[in-house]
Amino acid sequence: METPENEIFRDSISTVTEEGKRAWVYPKKPSGKFYEYRKWVSYLLLAFLFLSPFIKINGNQFLLFNILERRFNIFGFPFWPQDFYLFVISMIIGVVFITLFTVAFGRIFCGWICPQTIFMEMVFRRIEYWIEGDRGKQLRLAKQPWNAEKIRKKGLKLLIFLFISFLIANVFLAYLIGSDQLIEYITDGPTSHISTLISLLIFTAVFYFVFAWFREQVCIIACPYGRLQGALLDNKSIVVAYDHKRGESENGRKKFRKNEDRDALGYGDCIDCFQCVNVCPTGIDIRNGTQLECVNCTACIDECDHIMESINKPKGLIRYASEDNIENKTPFKLTARMKGYIAVLTILIGLLTGMLFLRNEVEATVLRLPGQLYEHKDNNIISNVFTYKLVNKTNKDISDVSFKLLSHKGELKLVATSDDFTVPKQGMAEGTLFIEINNMVLTGDRNKIKIGVFKGDELIETTTANFLGPRRFR
């Protein structure tokens, strides 16, 4: 089936030419109300990103994702592999929240919160404007031959981009290995930790590649969220939209002419100035409707409002609106789908909150030693050997720790240590123990026993294990 002429733009993406080559985007420097709001949001998020690895709460790094050592801190709370179920629920909550937000407000996350957009538009792009100038100057610089001016500007930009990429790589590393470890590596010098330095340089190269060359292609080609929005959006979702009814009117668009009565001639308010296209960081024409490439950055809203103001027309030709709002003036309201997502999100948040409150500060695991059967001792005593692991999730040492058998009358002995010991903060204690129980109180070859972990006389955790005994014959 042949594509209609007014839908041909959907057969390709804006950053690829008809010959299949890269079409570089040189957006005009944005300005306006929304851009100022986005700058303040971006500054706050950048400060959060750069400071989080260096903020400590009760001695714990505010955010830590040490995958290799399986140590995680979320908002200062330490999490261990034993808490993986909490991490899974948190990820599900994140997915549901983003889904709900997309259904209601489109791709607003991409334009306001996404780290890729914030770094690209509020850091690297602004440096580019400072060195190379606005859109027109950048286009002229790209076309001119390699002379002293071009080498100086491109070289300066290259050095600054590399420095910022290296800085981002260091912060990224602080999230992975911990800020204290990173500072220690920096103090020791790069030659003392060659493998870490190589990792740092790889991260730097990746960030430089993304922000200096790949740029908006990340949002258009690599990021799956752009494709996800196609399945989530409907005609009630709030997106950055062009009011085609007002902009086109009866006879379509027309260039502006002073003292011309456009309403009488049947022309819309759009004067076909292409400023909304020139300011777009992904190079699309928002007047074609919602598109994959649109990241809802609001640059076109600010630019169009400025043009409307200059020709004495009402603002809002491009604005946050739903298709229903533009077509039928229908106000935003929660749909059944949104209410369903809100209900699921509320249940999941309640579940996570409850689990966090019930989460123990000490995690105990007692397992029978693999390959070992029971031992029959004097006085009809059955002995089993177990291994134990105690994880201390707090930032304080837990001393005077001991085990006691709670479910059966018997004796519990630790191997190669005293009956009480210390579990280090943010650490783990492990070892071997014997449990001896009289055969008369056993009920068969497999018995579930309950073991208590005590700090002094205070019970701080309980766990269970399987105790083997002689098989009963009838």
HUWOGI-V681759 format. One line per field, one symbol per residue. phi: phi as a letter, one per 20 degrees, with the letter a starting at -180 (. if undefined). psi: psi as a letter, one per 30 degrees, with the letter a starting at -180 (. if undefined). burial: # if it has 16 or more other ideal C-beta (glycine too) atoms within 10 Angstrom, else .. A space follows every 50 residues. Layout:
BEGIN
phi = ???
psi = ???
burial = ???
END
This chain:
BEGIN
phi = .ffggfdfgfebdfecffenefdfdcffffbpffffffffffffffffff egfdedclndfgcbceffelcccclnefcdgfegffffffffgfffffff ffgecmefgffdcgggffffedcfffffffeenfgfffffffefffdfff fffffffgfffffffffffffgfffedoffffffffffoffecfffffff ffgfffffgfeecflffgfedeffffffffeefcfdfecfcefffffele dneagfcfmeefffenefffelemffffeffdmedffeofcgffdlemff ffffffffffdmdffnfdbfaefffffcmfffbfefffffffffffffff fffffffeffecddcccffgndefdedfmmeddcdcdccddeeedcfddl ebdbeeeceaccceembffcbddfflcbdbrcbdcdcfgfeedrfccedd cddddmdefdacbcbedebffedd
psi = kkkleggefffllfgklffglkjkkikkkllaeeeeeeeeeeeeeeeeef feffkkjhfkkekkiieeghkkkjhfkkklffgeeeeeeeeeeeeeeeee eeeegbhfeefefkeeeeeeefdeeeeeeeefaaeeeeeeeeflljaeee eeeeeeeeeeeeeeeeeeeeeeeefefkeeeeeeeeefkeffieeeeeee eeeeeeeeeeffeebffeeeeekfeeeefefekagfkkljkkifeeeebe galkkkkkgkjeeefgklfkghfgefeffkfggljfffaklefkghfgee eeeeeeeeefghlklgekljlleeeeeggklklkleeeeeeeeeeeeeee eeeeeeefkkfkkkkkkkkkfkalkjalhhkkkkklklkkkjflgkkjlh klkkkeflkakkkkkgllfkakjlkhakklaklkkkkkfffkfafkkklk kkkkjcgkjflllllkkkakkkk.
burial = ............###.........####.#.#.##..#...#..#...#. .##......######.....####.#####.##..#..##..#..##.## ############.#.##########..##.##..#..#..#......... ..#...#...#..###.############.##..#.......#..#..## ..##..##.###.#######.....#..#..##..#########..###. ..##.#.....#....#####.#.##########.############### ########....#...##########..............#...#..#.. .#.........###.#.#.....#.......#######.####....#.. ###.#.##.#.#.#......#.#..#..#...#.###....#....#.#. ###.#....##.#.#.###.....
END
